[in-house]
Structure formats: structure tokens, C-alpha cells
Amino acid sequence: MAENIGIKRKSGQVKDGKWLVLTESTGEPGVGFRHSCGAEIMAQQVARPIWDGPFPLSGSGRCSYEKVPYCPQCEEIPNYHGAPITPRS
């Protein structure tokens, strides 16, 4: 597995609308989760800029914030600077 050779997978992956790391874990919301490797699941806040301006890559300066779960042993820490959100017109 990835943790045996020192390579960590990218965090924040979603599968079928659910966080991948949580689908591989035991626990429940409000109580806590442990990943299949035994590590306690952590969360990192990620800011995603909202590109809602009249020009490509422009916006009002607002951001959307979310907590991204990750396994500190098996996954990289999520990058605080998340992917931009482009609202549909």
C-alpha cells in the first residue's frame, strides 16, 4: 500500500459524491473517523475563490470555505488554496 513506500496519495478525492477517505474509514459523523490504516482522520480548511466577474478569471474577491478530510498517514495535507468555483450563468 502507499504508506509502505512513503508515497502519499492526493487528498480531497471524491467518489460517488462522498469523500474517498471517509468511505475507507470506520466511524460516524459527530463522533469521529479512523482510516483503515488506524490513523485518526483530520480536516483542513480550504479556500476556493469564486470567479463570478464579467471577465475570465475575474471575480468579486469572495471565497467559499470548506473542511476537507484527510488521513495524515496516507494522504497529503490538503492545499489551503483550493480550485476556483465558476458559477453557471
N, CA, C and O atoms as a GROMACS GRO file, in nm:
protein
  356
    1MET      N    1   0.084  -0.119   0.000
    1MET     CA    2   0.000   0.000   0.000
    1MET      C    3   0.088   0.125   0.000
    1MET      O    4   0.208   0.114   0.027
    2ALA      N    5   0.034   0.242  -0.029
    2ALA     CA    6   0.110   0.365  -0.047
    2ALA      C    7   0.193   0.402   0.076
    2ALA      O    8   0.305   0.450   0.060
    3GLU      N    9   0.142   0.381   0.198
    3GLU     CA   10   0.215   0.423   0.316
    3GLU      C   11   0.342   0.341   0.340
    3GLU      O   12   0.431   0.386   0.413
    4ASN      N   13   0.352   0.224   0.280
    4ASN     CA   14   0.469   0.139   0.298
    4ASN      C   15   0.591   0.191   0.225
    4ASN      O   16   0.703   0.166   0.269
    5ILE      N   17   0.574   0.264   0.115
    5ILE     CA   18   0.688   0.311   0.038
    5ILE      C   19   0.706   0.462   0.048
    5ILE      O   20   0.788   0.519  -0.024
    6GLY      N   21   0.632   0.528   0.136
    6GLY     CA   22   0.649   0.669   0.160
    6GLY      C   23   0.578   0.762   0.063
    6GLY      O   24   0.594   0.884   0.073
    7ILE      N   25   0.501   0.709  -0.030
    7ILE     CA   26   0.427   0.792  -0.124
    7ILE      C   27   0.285   0.811  -0.072
    7ILE      O   28   0.216   0.714  -0.040
    8LYS      N   29   0.243   0.936  -0.064
    8LYS     CA   30   0.108   0.965  -0.017
    8LYS      C   31   0.021   1.005  -0.135
    8LYS      O   32   0.066   1.074  -0.226
    9ARG      N   33  -0.104   0.962  -0.134
    9ARG     CA   34  -0.195   0.999  -0.242
    9ARG      C   35  -0.247   1.140  -0.217
    9ARG      O   36  -0.239   1.192  -0.106
   10LYS      N   37  -0.301   1.200  -0.321
   10LYS     CA   38  -0.357   1.333  -0.312
   10LYS      C   39  -0.485   1.330  -0.228
   10LYS      O   40  -0.569   1.242  -0.245
   11SER      N   41  -0.498   1.424  -0.139
   11SER     CA   42  -0.616   1.431  -0.053
   11SER      C   43  -0.731   1.500  -0.124
   11SER      O   44  -0.713   1.559  -0.231
   12GLY      N   45  -0.849   1.493  -0.064
   12GLY     CA   46  -0.965   1.563  -0.117
   12GLY      C   47  -1.035   1.493  -0.232
   12GLY      O   48  -1.111   1.556  -0.305
   13GLN      N   49  -1.010   1.364  -0.249
   13GLN     CA   50  -1.073   1.292  -0.358
   13GLN      C   51  -1.216   1.254  -0.321
   13GLN      O   52  -1.245   1.218  -0.207
   14VAL      N   53  -1.304   1.263  -0.421
   14VAL     CA   54  -1.445   1.230  -0.402
   14VAL      C   55  -1.481   1.115  -0.495
   14VAL      O   56  -1.442   1.114  -0.612
   15LYS      N   57  -1.555   1.019  -0.441
   15LYS     CA   58  -1.601   0.905  -0.521
   15LYS      C   59  -1.749   0.886  -0.493
   15LYS      O   60  -1.791   0.871  -0.379
   16ASP      N   61  -1.829   0.888  -0.599
   16ASP     CA   62  -1.974   0.874  -0.588
   16ASP      C   63  -2.034   0.977  -0.493
   16ASP      O   64  -2.128   0.947  -0.418
   17GLY      N   65  -1.980   1.100  -0.496
   17GLY     CA   66  -2.034   1.208  -0.414
   17GLY      C   67  -1.993   1.205  -0.268
   17GLY      O   68  -2.043   1.285  -0.189
   18LYS      N   69  -1.902   1.115  -0.230
   18LYS     CA   70  -1.857   1.105  -0.091
   18LYS      C   71  -1.705   1.116  -0.086
   18LYS      O   72  -1.636   1.077  -0.180
   19TRP      N   73  -1.654   1.170   0.026
   19TRP     CA   74  -1.509   1.178   0.043
   19TRP      C   75  -1.452   1.036   0.045
   19TRP      O   76  -1.497   0.952   0.122
   20LEU      N   77  -1.353   1.010  -0.041
   20LEU     CA   78  -1.294   0.877  -0.053
   20LEU      C   79  -1.236   0.828   0.080
   20LEU      O   80  -1.254   0.713   0.118
   21VAL      N   81  -1.166   0.917   0.150
   21VAL     CA   82  -1.102   0.877   0.275
   21VAL      C   83  -1.206   0.834   0.379
   21VAL      O   84  -1.178   0.747   0.462
   22LEU      N   85  -1.325   0.894   0.376
   22LEU     CA   86  -1.429   0.855   0.473
   22LEU      C   87  -1.494   0.723   0.436
   22LEU      O   88  -1.537   0.648   0.523
   23THR      N   89  -1.502   0.694   0.305
   23THR     CA   90  -1.559   0.565   0.264
   23THR      C   91  -1.465   0.450   0.301
   23THR      O   92  -1.509   0.336   0.313
   24GLU      N   93  -1.338   0.480   0.320
   24GLU     CA   94  -1.239   0.378   0.358
   24GLU      C   95  -1.221   0.371   0.510
   24GLU      O   96  -1.134   0.299   0.559
   25SER      N   97  -1.302   0.445   0.584
   25SER     CA   98  -1.284   0.458   0.728
   25SER      C   99  -1.402   0.401   0.806
   25SER      O  100  -1.509   0.374   0.752
   26THR      N  101  -1.376   0.384   0.936
   26THR     CA  102  -1.483   0.343   1.026
   26THR      C  103  -1.513   0.462   1.118
   26THR      O  104  -1.423   0.539   1.152
   27GLY      N  105  -1.637   0.475   1.157
   27GLY     CA  106  -1.678   0.584   1.245
   27GLY      C  107  -1.809   0.642   1.197
   27GLY      O  108  -1.875   0.588   1.109
   28GLU      N  109  -1.844   0.755   1.258
   28GLU     CA  110  -1.969   0.820   1.219
   28GLU      C  111  -1.958   0.970   1.242
   28GLU      O  112  -1.882   1.014   1.328
   29PRO      N  113  -2.036   1.049   1.166
   29PRO     CA  114  -2.033   1.195   1.180
   29PRO      C  115  -2.064   1.237   1.324
   29PRO      O  116  -2.150   1.179   1.390
   30GLY      N  117  -1.993   1.338   1.371
   30GLY     CA  118  -2.014   1.390   1.505
   30GLY      C  119  -1.939   1.314   1.612
   30GLY      O  120  -1.925   1.362   1.724
   31VAL      N  121  -1.890   1.195   1.580
   31VAL     CA  122  -1.816   1.114   1.676
   31VAL      C  123  -1.669   1.108   1.637
   31VAL      O  124  -1.581   1.131   1.720
   32GLY      N  125  -1.642   1.079   1.511
   32GLY     CA  126  -1.504   1.071   1.461
   32GLY      C  127  -1.484   0.952   1.371
   32GLY      O  128  -1.562   0.857   1.372
   33PHE      N  129  -1.378   0.959   1.291
   33PHE     CA  130  -1.346   0.853   1.196
   33PHE      C  131  -1.202   0.809   1.213
   33PHE      O  132  -1.114   0.889   1.247
   34ARG      N  133  -1.176   0.680   1.188
   34ARG     CA  134  -1.041   0.625   1.182
   34ARG      C  135  -1.026   0.560   1.046
   34ARG      O  136  -1.112   0.483   1.003
   35HIS      N  137  -0.916   0.592   0.979
   35HIS     CA  138  -0.889   0.535   0.847
   35HIS      C  139  -0.853   0.387   0.862
   35HIS      O  140  -0.822   0.340   0.972
   36SER      N  141  -0.857   0.315   0.751
   36SER     CA  142  -0.826   0.171   0.753
   36SER      C  143  -0.684   0.143   0.802
   36SER      O  144  -0.656   0.032   0.846
   37CYS      N  145  -0.594   0.242   0.796
   37CYS     CA  146  -0.457   0.225   0.846
   37CYS      C  147  -0.449   0.243   0.997
   37CYS      O  148  -0.346   0.214   1.058
   38GLY      N  149  -0.558   0.292   1.060
   38GLY     CA  150  -0.561   0.312   1.205
   38GLY      C  151  -0.546   0.457   1.248
   38GLY      O  152  -0.567   0.488   1.365
   39ALA      N  153  -0.509   0.546   1.156
   39ALA     CA  154  -0.490   0.687   1.191
   39ALA      C  155  -0.624   0.759   1.204
   39ALA      O  156  -0.720   0.727   1.134
   40GLU      N  157  -0.628   0.856   1.294
   40GLU     CA  158  -0.748   0.938   1.309
   40GLU      C  159  -0.758   1.035   1.192
   40GLU      O  160  -0.660   1.099   1.155
   41ILE      N  161  -0.877   1.046   1.134
   41ILE     CA  162  -0.899   1.136   1.022
   41ILE      C  163  -0.895   1.280   1.070
   41ILE      O  164  -0.955   1.316   1.171
   42MET      N  165  -0.821   1.363   0.997
   42MET     CA  166  -0.808   1.505   1.028
   42MET      C  167  -0.885   1.584   0.922
   42MET      O  168  -0.933   1.526   0.824
   43ALA      N  169  -0.896   1.716   0.941
   43ALA     CA  170  -0.961   1.802   0.842
   43ALA      C  171  -0.879   1.930   0.827
   43ALA      O  172  -0.822   1.980   0.924
   44GLN      N  173  -0.874   1.981   0.706
   44GLN     CA  174  -0.802   2.105   0.676
   44GLN      C  175  -0.898   2.200   0.605
   44GLN      O  176  -0.970   2.158   0.514
   45GLN      N  177  -0.901   2.325   0.646
   45GLN     CA  178  -0.986   2.423   0.579
   45GLN      C  179  -0.924   2.460   0.444
   45GLN      O  180  -0.803   2.482   0.434
   46VAL      N  181  -1.008   2.467   0.341
   46VAL     CA  182  -0.965   2.502   0.206
   46VAL      C  183  -1.049   2.621   0.158
   46VAL      O  184  -1.171   2.620   0.172
   47ALA      N  185  -0.982   2.721   0.103
   47ALA     CA  186  -1.050   2.839   0.048
   47ALA      C  187  -1.054   2.826  -0.104
   47ALA      O  188  -0.952   2.804  -0.169
   48ARG      N  189  -1.174   2.840  -0.160
   48ARG     CA  190  -1.191   2.831  -0.305
   48ARG      C  191  -1.242   2.966  -0.356
   48ARG      O  192  -1.353   3.006  -0.323
   49PRO      N  193  -1.161   3.036  -0.438
   49PRO     CA  194  -1.207   3.165  -0.491
   49PRO      C  195  -1.327   3.148  -0.583
   49PRO      O  196  -1.337   3.049  -0.656
   50ILE      N  197  -1.416   3.245  -0.579
   50ILE     CA  198  -1.536   3.241  -0.664
   50ILE      C  199  -1.513   3.338  -0.781
   50ILE      O  200  -1.507   3.459  -0.762
   51TRP      N  201  -1.501   3.283  -0.899
   51TRP     CA  202  -1.478   3.362  -1.020
   51TRP      C  203  -1.613   3.399  -1.080
   51TRP      O  204  -1.662   3.332  -1.171
   52ASP      N  205  -1.673   3.505  -1.028
   52ASP     CA  206  -1.806   3.547  -1.074
   52ASP      C  207  -1.803   3.681  -1.146
   52ASP      O  208  -1.907   3.746  -1.161
   53GLY      N  209  -1.686   3.723  -1.190
   53GLY     CA  210  -1.672   3.852  -1.258
   53GLY      C  211  -1.712   3.847  -1.404
   53GLY      O  212  -1.741   3.740  -1.458
   54PRO      N  213  -1.714   3.962  -1.469
   54PRO     CA  214  -1.757   3.970  -1.608
   54PRO      C  215  -1.652   3.919  -1.707
   54PRO      O  216  -1.683   3.895  -1.824
   55PHE      N  217  -1.529   3.901  -1.661
   55PHE     CA  218  -1.421   3.856  -1.749
   55PHE      C  219  -1.367   3.722  -1.701
   55PHE      O  220  -1.381   3.689  -1.583
   56PRO      N  221  -1.306   3.644  -1.789
   56PRO     CA  222  -1.247   3.517  -1.746
   56PRO      C  223  -1.146   3.538  -1.633
   56PRO      O  224  -1.067   3.633  -1.636
   57LEU      N  225  -1.149   3.450  -1.535
   57LEU     CA  226  -1.058   3.452  -1.420
   57LEU      C  227  -1.075   3.575  -1.331
   57LEU      O  228  -0.983   3.609  -1.257
   58SER      N  229  -1.189   3.642  -1.337
   58SER     CA  230  -1.212   3.759  -1.252
   58SER      C  231  -1.326   3.730  -1.155
   58SER      O  232  -1.408   3.641  -1.177
   59GLY      N  233  -1.328   3.808  -1.049
   59GLY     CA  234  -1.434   3.789  -0.951
   59GLY      C  235  -1.440   3.902  -0.852
   59GLY      O  236  -1.366   4.000  -0.863
   60SER      N  237  -1.529   3.888  -0.756
   60SER     CA  238  -1.553   3.990  -0.655
   60SER      C  239  -1.457   3.982  -0.538
   60SER      O  240  -1.456   4.069  -0.451
   61GLY      N  241  -1.375   3.877  -0.534
   61GLY     CA  242  -1.282   3.859  -0.422
   61GLY      C  243  -1.336   3.767  -0.314
   61GLY      O  244  -1.267   3.739  -0.216
   62ARG      N  245  -1.459   3.718  -0.333
   62ARG     CA  246  -1.518   3.628  -0.233
   62ARG      C  247  -1.459   3.488  -0.247
   62ARG      O  248  -1.409   3.449  -0.353
   63CYS      N  249  -1.464   3.413  -0.138
   63CYS     CA  250  -1.419   3.274  -0.136
   63CYS      C  251  -1.525   3.188  -0.068
   63CYS      O  252  -1.603   3.235   0.014
   64SER      N  253  -1.524   3.061  -0.105
   64SER     CA  254  -1.607   2.961  -0.038
   64SER      C  255  -1.511   2.875   0.043
   64SER      O  256  -1.407   2.833  -0.007
   65TYR      N  257  -1.546   2.849   0.168
   65TYR     CA  258  -1.458   2.772   0.256
   65TYR      C  259  -1.522   2.637   0.288
   65TYR      O  260  -1.643   2.628   0.310
   66GLU      N  261  -1.440   2.534   0.290
   66GLU     CA  262  -1.489   2.402   0.328
   66GLU      C  263  -1.380   2.325   0.402
   66GLU      O  264  -1.261   2.352   0.384
   67LYS      N  265  -1.421   2.231   0.484
   67LYS     CA  266  -1.328   2.144   0.555
   67LYS      C  267  -1.310   2.017   0.473
   67LYS      O  268  -1.409   1.951   0.437
   68VAL      N  269  -1.187   1.982   0.442
   68VAL     CA  270  -1.157   1.864   0.362
   68VAL      C  271  -1.093   1.759   0.452
   68VAL      O  272  -0.988   1.784   0.511
   69PRO      N  273  -1.155   1.641   0.464
   69PRO     CA  274  -1.098   1.535   0.547
   69PRO      C  275  -0.979   1.469   0.478
   69PRO      O  276  -0.974   1.460   0.356
   70TYR      N  277  -0.882   1.424   0.560
   70TYR     CA  278  -0.767   1.352   0.505
   70TYR      C  279  -0.705   1.263   0.613
   70TYR      O  280  -0.722   1.286   0.733
   71CYS      N  281  -0.634   1.162   0.567
   71CYS     CA  282  -0.560   1.073   0.658
   71CYS      C  283  -0.417   1.124   0.664
   71CYS      O  284  -0.350   1.128   0.561
   72PRO      N  285  -0.367   1.163   0.782
   72PRO     CA  286  -0.232   1.218   0.791
   72PRO      C  287  -0.122   1.117   0.756
   72PRO      O  288  -0.010   1.156   0.724
   73GLN      N  289  -0.152   0.987   0.762
   73GLN     CA  290  -0.052   0.886   0.728
   73GLN      C  291  -0.051   0.851   0.580
   73GLN      O  292   0.055   0.823   0.524
   74CYS      N  293  -0.168   0.853   0.515
   74CYS     CA  294  -0.179   0.802   0.379
   74CYS      C  295  -0.197   0.911   0.272
   74CYS      O  296  -0.176   0.884   0.154
   75GLU      N  297  -0.234   1.032   0.312
   75GLU     CA  298  -0.264   1.137   0.216
   75GLU      C  299  -0.186   1.264   0.246
   75GLU      O  300  -0.145   1.289   0.359
   76GLU      N  301  -0.166   1.343   0.141
   76GLU     CA  302  -0.104   1.474   0.158
   76GLU      C  303  -0.201   1.567   0.231
   76GLU      O  304  -0.322   1.547   0.225
   77ILE      N  305  -0.148   1.667   0.300
   77ILE     CA  306  -0.233   1.767   0.364
   77ILE      C  307  -0.297   1.849   0.252
   77ILE      O  308  -0.227   1.892   0.161
   78PRO      N  309  -0.430   1.870   0.257
   78PRO     CA  310  -0.495   1.949   0.151
   78PRO      C  311  -0.437   2.089   0.142
   78PRO      O  312  -0.406   2.152   0.243
   79ASN      N  313  -0.422   2.138   0.020
   79ASN     CA  314  -0.371   2.272  -0.006
   79ASN      C  315  -0.478   2.373   0.033
   79ASN      O  316  -0.594   2.360  -0.007
   80TYR      N  317  -0.441   2.474   0.110
   80TYR     CA  318  -0.536   2.576   0.154
   80TYR      C  319  -0.598   2.648   0.034
   80TYR      O  320  -0.715   2.688   0.039
   81HIS      N  321  -0.521   2.665  -0.073
   81HIS     CA  322  -0.568   2.736  -0.192
   81HIS      C  323  -0.636   2.635  -0.285
   81HIS      O  324  -0.571   2.570  -0.366
   82GLY      N  325  -0.766   2.624  -0.272
   82GLY     CA  326  -0.844   2.528  -0.349
   82GLY      C  327  -0.872   2.573  -0.491
   82GLY      O  328  -0.840   2.685  -0.531
   83ALA      N  329  -0.933   2.484  -0.567
   83ALA     CA  330  -0.969   2.511  -0.705
   83ALA      C  331  -1.079   2.617  -0.711
   83ALA      O  332  -1.169   2.618  -0.628
   84PRO      N  333  -1.071   2.706  -0.809
   84PRO     CA  334  -1.173   2.811  -0.823
   84PRO      C  335  -1.312   2.755  -0.854
   84PRO      O  336  -1.326   2.646  -0.909
   85ILE      N  337  -1.412   2.831  -0.815
   85ILE     CA  338  -1.551   2.799  -0.845
   85ILE      C  339  -1.598   2.897  -0.952
   85ILE      O  340  -1.586   3.018  -0.935
   86THR      N  341  -1.652   2.844  -1.061
   86THR     CA  342  -1.706   2.929  -1.167
   86THR      C  343  -1.858   2.906  -1.172
   86THR      O  344  -1.903   2.803  -1.221
   87PRO      N  345  -1.937   3.001  -1.120
   87PRO     CA  346  -2.083   2.985  -1.122
   87PRO      C  347  -2.135   2.973  -1.264
   87PRO      O  348  -2.082   3.034  -1.356
   88ARG      N  349  -2.238   2.893  -1.280
   88ARG     CA  350  -2.302   2.877  -1.410
   88ARG      C  351  -2.390   2.999  -1.437
   88ARG      O  352  -2.453   3.052  -1.346
   89SER      N  353  -2.392   3.041  -1.560
   89SER     CA  354  -2.474   3.158  -1.597
   89SER      C  355  -2.614   3.118  -1.630
   89SER      O  356  -2.697   3.203  -1.663
   0.00000   0.00000   0.00000
